[in-house]
Amino acid sequence: MQERKCEIENMEESKGRVCVTGGTGFIGSWIINNLLQHGYSVNTTVRSTPAEHKRDISFLTNLPGASQNLQILSADLSNPESFSAAIEGCIGVFHVASPMEFELKEPEEVMIKRTTDGAVGILKACLNSNTVKRVIYTSSSSAVLYHNSGKDDNEEVVLNESFWSDVDYLRASKINGWFYYVSKTLTEKAVLEFGEESGLDVVSLVPTFVVGPFICPKLPGSVRASLSFAFGNKGPFGSLASLLQVPMVHVDDVARAHIFLLEHVNPKGSQLKQIEGAKLQNLSSKKLIEAGFVFKYGLEEMVDDAIRCCKEKGYI
């Protein structure tokens, strides 16, 4: 988790209505589940689709407490004003929605502009609501990892909120998914800059590779990749040994951290991660832990929970 903001106002202790953008996704749906369990009323947004391709969102409406405390509204990042109805009356907003595209199907500048303008537009709606006390923005470790540290390759680099991925390096190298990494980096910067300039309380949470069980019917890409060895394909992590080199975090810890940051009086900010085993780079969770957050899950539980869920849903 990162927070590049100095002043944070106290958050109301009582439960209230909150908004989660991107509620049908891996992280968004898990946050909704936990919020309902914590006694919050939740508005969530989903992208509108043509009637003939209407998606099944019963996995959300069937959550415990959803019938009384969950409202699902249509909104799209291409039209930031469409989020206003979902944000109205909310005390907190979790902006999780983000295009997860690793094939560049349109000009880079178009994709990035839609993502950054959409995020800033959502923040403007939060500011205009006069009820939102805090916004939690879900970033990605890809906004931190890709840069030239100037350190020797054998020297361990501890990455924290002072590090940003090098956009010029990404554009020049064109590594797999580079435009997504650029988008996450520039969007996080835009979100935090808006918070600084407007006075809106914005906290940025930066998860690493998210693993664990999933509520959504679609197999999350990070779960598929992390269980490459279980699915019998090569993929990025074709063995348990290669998987151990990746900083990982359990999806429930990610959801819990989001709610912690909404409720905590002064989160201060840090890099959110959970590292188990060997590691290629060290991403610091120091500030989050010092603020009082406690990680519950280790690597064994992440993998076991993911495999169990995949079996239950028929993926394995």
N, C-alpha and C positions, 0 to 999 in steps of 0.2 A: 504494500500500500504506500502511496506517496501522497503527501499533502504539501504544497508549496504555497502556503497561506499562513499569515501570522496571527490574525485576530479571529477568534471563534466565539460566537455568542452561546449562552447556555441553551440547552435543548429542553423542551418541556418533558417532564417525566411521565406524564399520563400518556396512555396509548391514544392513537388517533388514526386518521386516514393518511395513507401514503400511496405513492405512485411508483410502479416498476415498469420501465419501458422494456420492450423485448421479452415479454412474459412467456413466450412459447419456447424460448431457448433453454439450453442446458443450465446455465447459471441463473437466468431470470426465473425459471419455474421453481428452482430450488429455493431461491430467496422468497418467493411468494409463499411456498409451503411453510417456511420457517416464520414468516411474518404472521401468517394466520394462526400458527401455533402460539405465537407471542401475544396474541390478542389485538392485532392491528386490523383495521379495515383497509382493503387494498384495491386500488384501481390499477389495472394493467393495460398495456397497449399491444395490439397485434396489427400487422399489416393487412390492409383490406385486400381481398382477392375476388375475382369474378365469381358470380353465384355458382357457376358450373364447376368451379374448382374450390368450393368452400372447404376450408380445413376443419378437421375434427379437433376441437379443443376440450373434449370431455376430460382429458387428463388434468386440466385445470379446474373445471367446474365440479369434478368429483373429489377434489381435495377436501379434507376435513375442515368444516367451517366456511367453505367457499360459497355455499348457497346463501348464507346470510351476509358474508363479509367480503366477497370478491365481485368487482365489476370489471367487465372486459369491454374495452373500447377500441375502435379502429384509429390508427394513426400511421403516418409514414414520414421518414426522415426527409424525403423530398419536399414535404410540406410541413415545416416545423409548427405552423399555427395549428395543425391538426391535433397537437398534443395538449392544447390549452384546456380542453374539456376534462381530460384525465387528471390534469394537475390542479385544477380548481378545487379549493378547499383542503388541499393536502398540507401536512406539516413537514413532510420529507419526500424527496424524490430520489429514486435509484435509477440512474441512466445507464442501462445495461445494453440496450439495443445498438447493434453495430453490424454492418455488412461483413460476413465471413467469406470473402471471395478471394480465392488464391489463383484464379485465372483472370487476367486483365481483359475484360470483354468490352471496355470502353476506355476513352482517354483517361490517363491517370488523374489529370486535373479535374475532370468531371466527377470521378468517384470520390476524390478527396474533398472537393468543394461540397458535395452532397452530405458527406459525413460530418465535416467540421461545421458547416452552416446549420445542419440539423441539430447538432449538439448545442451550439450557441443559441439557436432559436428556442430550444427547450429551456435553456437557462433564462432567457428573456421572459418566457412564460412563467417560470418560477418566480422571477423578480416581480412581475406584474401581478402575481396572485395575492401578494401581501400576506400570505399564510405560510409559505414554505420557509422553514427555519434552516434547513441544511440540504444540500445536494451531494449524493455520493456518486461519483463517476467511476464506472468500471473500465479501467484501462487494460494494459497487457504488458507483460515483461518484454514484449517486442519493442516497446517504447523506450527500453532501457539497455537492452543487451548489445545492440549492433552499433559499435563505435570503436574508434581506435584509442585505446587507453594510454598508449605511450609507454606501457610497462612491458617488461620482458615476458615472453610467453610462459616461462616457468614460474613467474611471480604471481601469486594469488591476488586478484583484484576484488575488493569488496564493493559491490554496487549498491548505492542507496539513492535517495531522492535527488542527489546532485547530478546524477548521470542521465543523459538523454541519448537515444540512438542517433547516430549520425546520418541525417537524411541524404546528404550528398554522397556519402559512402554507399548507402543502399541503392540510390539511383544509378550509381556508376557500376556497382557490382552485379545488380539485377539477380541477386540470389532468389531462390524459390520463395514466393510470397512477399517480395520486397515492397510492393505497392501497398499491401495491407499493413506492413510494419511502418511505412511512411505515414499512412493514414492515421494509425493509432498514435504515433508520435506527435504529429501536427494537431490532431484533435485534442489530445490531452493538454498540449500547450495552450491552445485556444480556449479551452474550458477554464483552465486555471487563471489565465490572463483576464478573462471576463470576470471571474470571481474577484480578483484583486481590484479591478477597475470599478466594478459596480458595488462592491461591498457584500455581494451574495456569498454566503458561507458554502464553499465548495471544497470537498475532500476527494482526492483521487486515490483509488485502490488499484494496485497493480498485481494481479494474480500471475503466478507462473503457470506451468502446465497443469491444468485442472483435470483430476481423475476421480473416479468413484461412481456410485450409482446414479441413475438419471430417471427423472419423472417423465420427460418428454418422450414420445414414441420413437423419434428418430435417433439413431445411434450417433452420439456426439463425436465429432472428428477427433478430439483429444483422447477420448476413450478408445476409439478404434485404433489410433496410432499407438497408444500406450500398451495395448493388448495384441500387438502384431504377432508376438510369439504364440499367443493363445489361439489366434485365428489361423495360424499356420501359414502366414504370408510374411514376406520379408519386411516391407514397410520401413519406417525410420528406426524402429526399435525391434529388430528381429530377434533379439535375445534379452534375457533378463539383465545380463551384464551391461548392455548398452542402455537399457532403461534406467539403471541405477546412476547413470551419469547426468540425468536430467532433473533439474529442480522441479519438484511436484508439490501439489497441494490438494487436499481432499475437498470436494465440492461443498460439503457441509461446513467445513472450516471457512470457505470463501463466503458462504451465505451468512454464517454467524458473524464474520468480520464486518460485513456490510451493516448488519443490524447494530453491532457494537459501536460502529462509527456514527450511526444515526443517534444513538442514545448517549454516547459518552460526551461529557461536558467539554473536554478539550483533548481531542485525539492526538494532536501534535503531528501525526503523520509518520509513515515509514514505508518500507518496501514490503509488501506481503508476499511471503513464500513459505514453502515447507520443503526443506532439503533433506533427503535421506541418502545414505551411502556416498559413493564417490560423486564428485561434481566438477563440471567444466568451469563454471563461474559461481561465485558466492554472492547471492543476493540477500541483503541484510533485512531481517524483520525486527531489528532492535527497537525501533520507535513504537511499532505496534505492540510488541510484547511489554515494553516499559509502560505503555498506556494502560496495561492491565489485561490485554487479550491473551487467552490461553488456547494454543492449538490442541485439538483432541486426538488427531489421527496421525499415524505413521504410515510408511510405505506399504507394509503388509496389509493394513486395513484398507488403504486406497485400492490396491490391486484385488484383494479378496471381494470387497464390496462391488467393484466394477464387474468382475467375473460373475458373481452371483446374480447381479442385475441383468447381465447379458444372457445368462442361462434362462432366467425367468421370462425374458422377453423374446426368447427364441433366436438370439443372434449367435449363440454357440451351441 
